[in-house]
């Protein structure tokens, strides 16, 4: 499942389950830019459910990093109408 990440210089993953605290389990870098892929593991099947990104490369080639990096985007970004740290648990219970 994580083979596609090997081509990137920096990569990682973590597992998150219902009732976990995303702030504790998220091991994404707090600096830098990049993309993140969210997979759901349900009933022995893997499904890509979300693709996100943070930061920008400007037209002059400079890297513009969001404060808090990918970690902040994952933990404090909004999804399902509220902050992911709360939203993911609620959505997992619904599904």
C-alpha positions as CSV (number, residue, x, y, z in Angstrom):
1,X,0.0,0.0,0.0
2,X,2.8,2.4,0.7
3,X,5.1,1.4,-2.2
4,X,4.0,4.5,-4.2
5,X,5.5,6.7,-1.5
6,X,9.1,5.4,-2.0
7,X,9.8,7.7,-4.9
8,X,9.5,10.8,-2.7
9,X,12.5,12.1,-0.6
10,X,10.4,12.5,2.5
11,X,7.4,10.2,3.3
12,X,5.7,8.5,6.1
13,X,2.4,7.2,7.4
14,X,0.4,6.6,10.5
15,X,-2.7,4.6,11.4
16,X,-5.7,6.4,12.9
17,X,-8.6,4.6,14.5
18,X,-11.9,5.7,15.9
19,X,-11.5,7.6,19.2
20,X,-7.8,8.3,18.6
21,X,-6.5,11.8,19.1
22,X,-5.2,12.9,15.7
23,X,-2.8,15.4,17.3
24,X,-1.0,12.5,19.0
25,X,-1.0,10.0,16.1
26,X,-0.1,12.4,13.2
27,X,3.6,12.2,12.5
28,X,3.6,14.5,9.5
29,X,6.3,17.2,9.3
30,X,5.7,20.5,10.9
31,X,7.6,22.3,8.2
32,X,7.8,21.9,4.5
33,X,5.2,21.5,1.7
34,X,3.7,18.4,0.1
35,X,0.7,16.2,-0.5
36,X,-1.0,13.7,1.7
37,X,-3.2,10.8,0.9
38,X,-5.9,9.4,3.2
39,X,-6.9,5.8,2.9
40,X,-9.7,4.0,4.5
41,X,-9.1,0.4,5.6
42,X,-12.5,-1.3,5.9
43,X,-13.4,-5.0,5.8
44,X,-10.0,-5.9,4.4
45,X,-10.2,-3.4,1.6
46,X,-8.2,-0.3,1.0
47,X,-9.8,2.8,-0.5
48,X,-8.3,6.2,-1.3
49,X,-10.7,8.7,0.3
50,X,-8.9,12.0,0.2
51,X,-6.0,13.8,-1.4
52,X,-4.8,17.1,0.1
53,X,-1.8,19.4,-0.2
54,X,-0.2,22.2,1.7
55,X,2.3,24.9,0.7
56,X,3.1,26.4,-2.7
57,X,5.9,26.9,-5.1
58,X,5.7,30.4,-6.4
59,X,6.2,31.5,-10.0
60,X,9.8,32.5,-9.1
61,X,10.5,29.0,-7.8
62,X,10.4,29.9,-4.1
63,X,8.8,27.6,-1.6
64,X,6.0,29.1,0.5
65,X,5.4,26.9,3.6
66,X,2.2,27.0,5.6
67,X,2.9,27.7,9.3
68,X,2.8,24.3,10.9
69,X,3.5,22.4,7.7
70,X,1.6,19.3,6.7
71,X,1.0,18.4,10.4
72,X,-1.0,21.6,10.9
73,X,-3.0,21.1,7.7
74,X,-3.9,17.6,8.6
75,X,-4.8,18.2,12.3
76,X,-6.3,21.7,12.1
77,X,-7.6,21.8,8.6
78,X,-11.3,21.6,8.0
79,X,-13.2,18.7,6.7
80,X,-16.9,17.7,7.1
81,X,-17.6,21.2,8.3
82,X,-15.2,21.3,11.3
83,X,-11.6,20.8,12.4
84,X,-10.3,17.4,11.3
85,X,-9.1,16.5,14.8
86,X,-12.8,16.2,15.7
87,X,-14.4,15.6,12.3
88,X,-12.6,12.3,11.6
89,X,-13.8,10.6,14.7
90,X,-17.4,11.7,14.1
91,X,-17.2,10.6,10.4
92,X,-15.8,7.2,11.4
93,X,-18.7,6.6,13.8
94,X,-21.2,7.6,11.1
95,X,-19.6,5.3,8.5
